[in-house]
Amino acid sequence: MPTILVADDDANIRELVCLFLRNDGFDTAEAADGKEALAVYASKQVDLVVLDIMMPIMDGWTLCKELRKANPDLPLLMLTARGETWEKVKGFELGTDDYLTKPFDPLELTVRVRSLLKRYKIGSTQTIHFGDVILDRQTYKVMRGTESFTLPLKEFELLYKLAGTPGQVYTREQLIDQIWGIDYAGDDRTIDVHIKRLRERFSTTPDFRIETVRGLGYRLEVYE
């Protein structure tokens, strides 16, 4: 799945944007200023950058120029608290592809991200393949060897999330926020119920196991 780097000095905005992007199926990375964003970009695969103009240390203008020098084909979506025409013009002259003025609707941002990825022909829906299992998020189908079946939506999303980053530990709170949504008012033990069901469904599959990390949460381990 594509990875979106969100560069903004406002931690609340970063958290909100990343939450909506993850709920829409993307991986995310964060940076609090332009210098940190360049370091993140240099250390991992990034498919699109959402960047704020007004950041300390290195502002969005400079970050935009540096990213364009590093990769002329990297999709860039610029955020700003102001909507003056000259800022839009300057942003486009520096190489940004799209522009969104704060405050913005996070749903509109995800639509714009998908549009940019489509324009650059970067797939926004991909399958995850681990062991003998394939998860297709576009159809919500699971393929295991020659067998094909569907899972209840939340079970699929939970398995897809864990399988997307094997070995990474997720707390119950993180999984609730990213799959059920930040406004979910139920018991976080619902995660335990869904994990139990997944373990039962895949009990005869030796390729992976969902492990409990005591005091922390869950992770998926793949066995080659």
Helices and strands as residue ranges (DSSP letters): E 3-7, H 11-23, E 27-31, H 34-43, E 48-52, H 60-70, E 76-80, H 85-94, E 98-101, H 106-119, E 127-130, E 133-136, E 141-144, E 147-150, H 153-164, E 170-171, H 172-175, I 176-180, H 190-201, E 208-213, E 217-222
